Amino acid sequence: MKTELDLNRRPAAASRSLAGLSLTALEDEIKSLDVPAKPARMRAKQLRRWLHHFGSTEFSDMTDISKELRALLSQTYHLNRPEISEHKVSVDGTQKWLIRFQPGVEGESVFIPAVSKTGALCVSSQVGCTLNCKFCHTGTQKLVRNLTAQEIVSQVLIARDALDEWPATVHGRALSNIVFMGMGEPLYNLDNVAEAIDTMSDGEGMSIGRRRITVSTAGVADKIPELGARTGAMLAISLHAVRDDLRNEIVPINKKYDLQNLFEAIRAYPDLSNARRVTFEYVMLKGVNDSAAEARDLVKLLKGVPAKINLIPFNPWPDSPYECSDWGTIEKFADIVKRAGYPSPIRTPRGRDIFAACGQLRSESIRKSAAERRREALGAPSLKGKTSRQSDKPFSL
Ligand code: SF4
């Protein structure tokens, strides 16, 4: 009969992090050490608690796990987070991390501290984006790759480390909410996003309730009901225009899923109610989408949908084609929507000085061509003369 551990096993030097892995992935890793299935499940649960509830970075903390298993784990794995390339703190307390997930693949996450009660971490689901929303700086960066579930969860670990918020469940934590509004379109990476949400919301681990997790989409209509069924997360829609012709221009995925398609999908989102409203993000662009007539059309469009509308003063970035609406225009717009019964807060710009505000995120990672990667592997000079912060995806010669 197999014992729990093969102590003669001599694995290679620790090479892979366990931090941020789902319970199932942790169990698989432990089984790969020849621990039989039943104890492997129990050990995975213990590990999950140390990693995601206590934020442990040392196997030696894990006093309820046998010394032998701890020794084996530490020979095989480490508990490091991905490297932080840059960490900036805004004058308003907003914090931004540029995280190196692998050489040349860097993405950003932003912690927005509480204004009244709760603070939120804005996480990225992809590096770059394919959708090219015209007001968004990330949209000017081509997709490099999807982030794994572990990489998405690691953004929470990094923020909790910086905020010194371990263990996770102590009351009154600054980081209480997660919003998938960083780089990328989450519904184009739904498997990893759903797995990450399972890990974040696990009551024995990070304990961030599913209702405190919001996923924002530019409008991938055919995945919206699936998102609700698989994750139970709150839904946000990056709307920004109330007519198809304008939305085709500002949010080009509208050409594939027009407003009618989009609203059919929103109405099919599970469990919508006044306590579980859809958040609509509406960036205020001067002379483009900010008229009183558009506010009234927005109210018509929202009919029957429990909704809250976040009005976002446009945050400029270098060479952006738009200007922010005047304050009076934004207030008038908000007033029309509010009088129709929809909460319509005007979002205070946060972190503008460190380019951490909505729509401002962008890293320098780029996806390289196969030819470029082959040249670099052979030690030849780059065709484009670029050497840093570039995609370094595995490839074969
Ligand atoms: S708003 Fe979101 S979906 Fe649109 S380009 Fe930016 S990151 Fe991509």
Residues whose N, C-alpha, C, O or C-beta is under 5 A from the ligand:
A	BS01	SF4	C129 L131 N132 C133 C136 T138 G139 G182 M183 G184 E185 A218
